[in-house]
């Protein structure tokens, strides 16, 4: 497969770098010492102002309650935040960015301003959860959430983008001679407008049934959890052949010759409008993307499922950007479609028709990239400016015009400098 490559060595200059470039930057380190401004995150939030950047060293920190615009950049899995962190009531003219932290659980509630979660990681712990409720613009990028019990992402009444994220639902409990627990979904969504872009989601494994009940041929074993359970929502699923929403394996009691159904559904929808790209594997773990055995989708009740004839675009980044370094992004789209690349300093959310992705970035720079290659995949190399500090952000989005004249937009791509 031929993948077109395109380099823009001076793209992130000029109008993108006008205006204030640097907010206040403060060091947070629980060990204290020379050059350290704060020893814990809550006091750092209290002692700084809108737009300031908090660089968080490796260590263990208290849960925080964030209600104003701040940028928190941690050190990956070595920057631990205690259970109970909250981001809530962020005003519309404030922007919150939280990147590279290991967070046990995080609640987002009643936010009018955009909230960006980039590189958040939490693994193999009970109660791992990001919970989102009543938020206008939440964007998750490259987050990894693996729960040992429950759904690691739960969202209601919000607009949320889940891009290039890995979500694994918790496993169901095993059983003696009684019903075992079903696996949990990787994402449980209600009343949202949600975009799964380049997903890697796996439902939890169903609980096992002990051998003493094997004569019942698996009726009491737990079914695998879906890659997503969604109700009352508008759903977009986009990406390429390497991306997937998968149901988890059923409990061992289900693995009987008389039961050909080995895994949970890729996605269960109820009262939803769902647009999905057939290139994304949405199915059951044990049978891959085949429609044999367990169906790809389960429609619990009234719904609309639609696979557009033209491939909808999506946008991913490779790793994390650094000042002065090259940064590669990948564009997926309809072969032959004309591609336009938008870059801006700020996240935006301009409403459009309900069956289309919104404009999601300010448009300080617009670049026409020509036609998508026959592979439907294109890489783009960006030169990051050297004169910006960690925590500084750019935002990108792709718009394509398909050969039939249909205009479609991708997910957004936050580029948070490290």
N, C-alpha and C positions, 0 to 999 in steps of 0.2 A: 504494500500500500504506500503510495506516495503522499508524504505530508509536506505541504508548502511551508517555507520558512521566510520570515520577513524581519529585517532589522531596522529599527528607528533610533539611531545613536543619539539624537539630540531632541527627542520627543518631549521630555519632561523639563523643558526650559521655557524662557519667555514669559508669556502671560500666566502660566501655571505658577510662577514663582514671584508674582507681584503681590504687594500687600505684606502683612506681618508673617514671617516665616517661623519665628521661634516664640513659643510660650515659655513660661518659667519651667525649668526642669529641676526636679528634686530627687535625691537619693533616699530610698527607704531600705534599711538594713537592720534586722533584729539584733545584730551584734554591736551596733553602734560604732564609734570610732571616728577618726578624722575624715572629713568630707561627707559624713552622713548627716542628712537633715532631719530624718525621723526614724524611729525604731519600730513603728507599727503603722499599718495602713489606715485605720480609723483616724488617728491623730494627724496623719499626712493629709487626708481629705479635709479635715477641719482647718488645717493651717495653710491651705492653698486656695487658689481662685479658679474661676471658670477658664477652661482651656489648658490649665497647667498639666504637665507630664510628670508622673511618678514612676521612676525606674526602681523596680523592686528586686533586691538581691536575693539569692538563695536563702531560705530560712523558713520559719513557721510563724504565721501571722494570724491575728484575730479576724473574725468575720467583720465585714464592713457594711454600712448602710449608706449608699450613694444616691443623692438626689440632685446633684448638679453636674455640669459638664466637666469631666476629667478624663485623662488618658492614663491608664494603668498598664505598664509593660513589665512583665515579670521575667523570670529566668527559666521558664519551662517547668518541668515536673519537680524541680528543686525549690520552687517558690510555692509553698503550701498555704492555703487559706482554710481556716476552720469552718465547720458547718454553720450555716445560718446567714451567709452573705446575701444582701439584697440590693437591687437597683430599682428604685421606685420614684414615681412622680417627677420624672425628669421633664423640665419645661420644653416647649417646642423649639425654642431658640438655643438649646443646649445640646451638646453631642457627647455621648459616653463611648469610650473605647476601652475594652479590657482584653489584654493579649497575654498569652504565654504564662498562664497561671494554672496550678493544680488546685481545683476547687471541689470540695466534697459535694456541695449542693449550692445552687444559686437560684434565687427567685427574682423575676422581673415583673413589675406590676405597675399599671396605670402610668405609662411613659408616653408623653407626647413627642418628645425629641428622639432622634435615632440612637439606637444602642447597637454597637458593633462588638461581637465576640469573636476573637481571632486566635486560634491555637490554644483554646481552653482544653484541658485534658483532665480526665478523671477515670480511673480504671479499677475494676474488680473489688468494689466495695458495696456493701448493702446501702440502699437509699441514694445511690448516685442519681442526681436529677437536676436538670435545668427546667424550671417551671416558668412559663410565660403567660401572663394574663393581661388583657386590655392594654396592649401596646401597639402604637401606630406603625413603627418601623424597627424591626429587630432583624439583624443580619448575622448569621453564624457562618464562619468560614474556617475550614481545616480544624474543626473541633473533634475530639475523640472522647466519646462517652460510652463506657461499658459498665453496665449495672449487673450485680449478682442477683438482684430481685427488683421487679417493677420495670416501668418504661423510663429510660434515661432522659427522654425529651417529652414534656407534657406542655401543651399550649392550648389556649382558649381565647377567643374574641380578639385576635391579633393579626397583624400582617407580619409574616415571618419568612425569611429566606434561609434555607439550609443548604450551603454550597460546599462541596468537596469535604463533607464531614463523614466520620465513621461512627455509627450508632449501633450498639448491640444490646438487645433487650435481655432482661433477667430470665433465668431458667425457672421452670415450675418445680414445686416440691415433689419428691417421690412419695409413693403410697404403699401401704401394706396391701390388704385385700379390700381396697376401696378406691374411689376415683382419685387419680393423681391430678395435680394442678397443671393447667395449661401454661405454656411459655408466654412471656410478656412481650408486647410489641416493642420494637425499637423506638417508635414514636407514637404518641397518643394525642390526637389533634381534634379539637371541637370548635366549630364556629369561626374558623380562621380563613385567611387567604394565604396559602403556603406554597412555596416553590422549593421542591427538592431538585437541586442542580448537581450533576455528577455525584450521585449518592453512593454510599457504601453502608447499607443498613441491613441488619440481620436480626430477625426475631429470636427470642430465647427458645431453648430446647424445652419440650414438654417433659413433665415429671415422669419418671419411670414407674412401672408397675412390677411388683415383686413376682418372682416365678410361680409362687403358689397360686396365683390367679391366671396363669398363662392359658388355661383351658377356655377362658372367656375371650380369647383371641384379641386382646388389646383394647376391648371396649372401655376399660378403666384407666388406660394410660392417658397422659396429657398430650394434647395436640401442640405442635410447635406454634409459637407466637408469630404474628405477621410482621413483615418489615415495617409496616405502618398501619395503624387503625385510625381512620379519619371519618368524622361525621359532621354534617352540616357545614361543609367548607368548599371553597374553590381551590383546586389542587393542580399544580403544574409539576410534571416529572420530565426532566431533560438531561441529556448527557450523551455518552458514547457507549460502545460495546463493552468497555471495561468497567462500567458502572452498574450498580444493582440495588434493588429492593427485594430482599429474600425472606421467605418464611423460615423459621427455625425447624430443626428436626423434631419429629414427634418422639414421645417417650418410648423406651425400649419395648414396652408391652404392645406398641402399635406395629412392631416389625414382625408381623405374622404373614404366612403365605396367603391367608384369606383376606388380607387388608392391603390393597395396592397403594394406599395413600400414605406417603411417608413423611410429609412435611407440611408446615403451615403455609398460608397464602402469602404472596408477595405484598399485597395491600388489600385491606378490607375497607370498603367505602359504604357510607349510609347517608342519603340525602346530600350527595355531593355532585359538583361538576368537576370532572377530572379530564385534563388534557395530558397525554403522555406520549413520549417518544418511544416507538417500538424497539429502537436500538438499545435502550436501557433494559437490562435483564430484570424483569419483574416476575417472580415465580417462586417455586419451592426449592429449597436447598438440594434435596436428594435427586431432583429431576431436572436441575438446571432451568433453562428457559423454555422447556418443552411444555406443550399444553396437555400432554398425557398425564393421567393420574389427577393430581390436584390442579385445579384451574389457577390461572395466573391471578385473576381478580375474583374476589367474592363481593357481590353487591348485596348488602344486607337489606336494603330497601331502596326507595326512589333515588335514582341517580342518573347521571349522564356521563358516559365514557366516550372519549373522542381522541383518536390518533390522527392529527393533522396530516394531510398528504405531503406537505413540505416539512422537512426536519426543522424543529425549533432550535434556535441557537443556545449555546451555553459557553461559559467562560471560566477557565481555571488558571491558577497560578502555581508555579513550580517552586516550592520552598517559601522562604521569606525574603523580602527585599532589604538591602542594606545601602546606606549612602555611598554613592560612587561606584556601585557594582551593577552588573548586568542582571536583568530579571526577565525570565521567560514566562510567557503566558500561552495557553492553548485555547483555540477557538474551534468549536464544533458547530457546523451549520450545513445547510442544504447545498450540495454541489451546484456550482454555477451561479449561486446567489451573490449579489454585490454586498460588500461588507464595509461598514462604517464603524470606526473605533472612537469612542468618546472618553475623554479624560477630564477630570475635574478635581477641585480641591475639597469639595464638600459633598456629602450624601444628600440626595434629593429624592422626592417621591411625588412625581407629577401624575395625577390620575389619568387613565385612558379607559378604553372599553374593557368591560369586565373579563373578556376572554383573551386579553393581551397583558404582557408584562409592562409595568409602568416605566417611565423615565426615572432612573435611579441615581443619577449623578449630575452635578453642575457641569456645564459644558464649556470650560475654558479652552479646550483644544479638541478639534474634530479632524480625523484623518481618514480619507478614503483608501481602503486597502485593495480594491479591485475584487475579482471574482474568487469564490471559494473553489479549491481544486476538486477533482473528481473523488478524492478520498473523503471529502467532507470534514477534514481536519487541517488546521493551519496553526503554526507556531509564530509567535511574535516576540522579538527580543527588545526590551526597553532598557535604555541607559538611565539609571537613577542619578539624580543630581548629587554632587558631593557636599554641597553647602546646606544640608538639612540635618536636623538632629533626630535621634531615636524618638519615636512617638509621632513624628510628622506623618501625614497620610495623604495619599492620592486615592481617587476612586475611578474605576473604569467600568464601561459597559459596551456591548456590541449591539449594533442594529443591522439587520440584514433585510434586503429586498429580494425576495425569491423571484425566479423567472416569471411566475404568474402575476407579479406585482404586489404580493402580500408582504406587508412590513411586519417584522417580528423583532423582539428584543430579548437579549440574554439576561441572566442574573447579573448582579453587580459584582465587582471584584475590589474589595478594600485592599489597599497596599500600605500597610503600616510599617514604617521604618523601624528596624531593630538596631 
